[in-house]
Amino acid sequence: MKGLRWRYTRLPSQVEDALSGEEGEEKEEETAPAPARAPEDPVEPQLAEASQVLGASEMRQISLHLPPRVAGHSWSLAFCTSRDGFSLRSLYRQMEGHSGPVLLVLRDQDGQVFKWTGNNSFFLKGDLDSLMMGCGSGRFGLWLDGDLYHGGSHPCATFNNEVLARQEQFCIKELEAWVLS
């Protein structure tokens, strides 16, 4: 589903307007506004290190859906299973002290990468035994166990999905948590 497309143009400030009208000079100097980035033109995120889950085209696509306050910011890899191991406690420990938005991405053993629709705000619930994302009809759209090895997926409004993986139960191949700051 495509949203509305907006284009932004830079307007002259009041100071520029005042300067252009000083001393009765009638100066007709037209300058074209600087080309603004349209929402459909993704900004290449700056990564501190390479992702094992996302390719360059996937990162550009994700950047289209990021809030404006983090667009163009660098991505810092706070946690990844290939470096930090398969442990939810390790994920929590690595995330401690980080404030601001976090992008959590994973790829399962069948190569599936999960997507969010933005249809509701039932987004995240976690404890030491599991991490759950999305909700609908009493089931979680995405569930990860405490070892970050097994996961599950069920239909939910958050993801507007049937099952996010090829099967309701799956094994995680790689998981990354990126801090967007």
GICORFEN-V462291 format. One record per backbone hydrogen bond with DSSP energy under -1.0 kcal/mol. CO is the residue of the C=O (numbers start at 1). NH is the residue of the N-H. If there is no record, write none. Layout:
# GICORFEN-V462291
CO,NH
CO,NH
This chain:
# GICORFEN-V462291
13,17
14,18
15,19
16,20
17,21
22,25
27,29
38,41
46,75
55,59
56,60
57,61
58,62
59,63
62,65
67,70
70,73
74,181
75,48
76,179
79,177
80,84
81,85
85,87
87,91
88,92
89,93
90,94
91,95
95,98
101,180
103,178
105,176
107,173
107,174
108,111
112,108
121,123
125,132
129,146
130,127
131,144
132,125
133,142
136,139
139,136
142,133
143,152
144,131
145,148
146,88
149,172
150,145
151,170
152,143
156,160
156,161
158,117
168,153
170,151
171,109
174,107
175,81
176,105
177,78
177,79
178,103
179,76
